[in-house]
């Protein structure tokens, strides 16, 4: 069992930066691949970024590539999403996710996620 809690969301302006954190419970954090998804009002939840158990392999959705950075600290059981050059279209609820398999050439699907956090709202004003 893994429990995930996001923090760091908020209201920012276009071009600002923001860092989300995902704190995980349990001693098996380092055995899980981790990622971030987001969901805008009226839209489906979509993949944003992911990394493998060690954090040395990452993957990003094209729309955030070059602006977002995913990382993890297994000693602290925390994953991060550093977001920069934020745009209004980045406005969404951001969800932390834990899953079994990470592939650097494949966007993990919603149905493949084993555990979800409750989400953190990020609002980017124009």
Secondary structure in CASP SS format (residue, H / E / C, confidence):
PFRMAT SS
TARGET T0000
AUTHOR 0000-0000-0000
METHOD secondary structure of the structure
MODEL  1
X C 1.00
X C 1.00
X C 1.00
X E 1.00
X E 1.00
X E 1.00
X E 1.00
X C 1.00
X C 1.00
X E 1.00
X E 1.00
X E 1.00
X E 1.00
X C 1.00
X C 1.00
X C 1.00
X C 1.00
X E 1.00
X E 1.00
X E 1.00
X E 1.00
X E 1.00
X E 1.00
X E 1.00
X C 1.00
X C 1.00
X C 1.00
X C 1.00
X H 1.00
X H 1.00
X H 1.00
X C 1.00
X E 1.00
X E 1.00
X E 1.00
X E 1.00
X E 1.00
X E 1.00
X E 1.00
X C 1.00
X C 1.00
X C 1.00
X C 1.00
X C 1.00
X C 1.00
X E 1.00
X E 1.00
X E 1.00
X E 1.00
X E 1.00
X E 1.00
X C 1.00
X C 1.00
X C 1.00
X C 1.00
X C 1.00
X C 1.00
X E 1.00
X E 1.00
X E 1.00
X C 1.00
X C 1.00
X C 1.00
X C 1.00
X C 1.00
X C 1.00
X C 1.00
X E 1.00
X E 1.00
X E 1.00
X E 1.00
X E 1.00
X E 1.00
X C 1.00
X C 1.00
X C 1.00
X C 1.00
X E 1.00
X E 1.00
X E 1.00
X E 1.00
X E 1.00
X E 1.00
X C 1.00
X C 1.00
X C 1.00
X C 1.00
X H 1.00
X H 1.00
X H 1.00
X C 1.00
X E 1.00
X E 1.00
X E 1.00
X E 1.00
X E 1.00
X E 1.00
X E 1.00
X E 1.00
X C 1.00
X C 1.00
X C 1.00
X C 1.00
X C 1.00
X C 1.00
X C 1.00
X C 1.00
X C 1.00
X C 1.00
X H 1.00
X H 1.00
X H 1.00
X E 1.00
X E 1.00
X E 1.00
X E 1.00
X C 1.00
X C 1.00
X C 1.00
X E 1.00
X E 1.00
X E 1.00
X E 1.00
X E 1.00
X E 1.00
X C 1.00
END
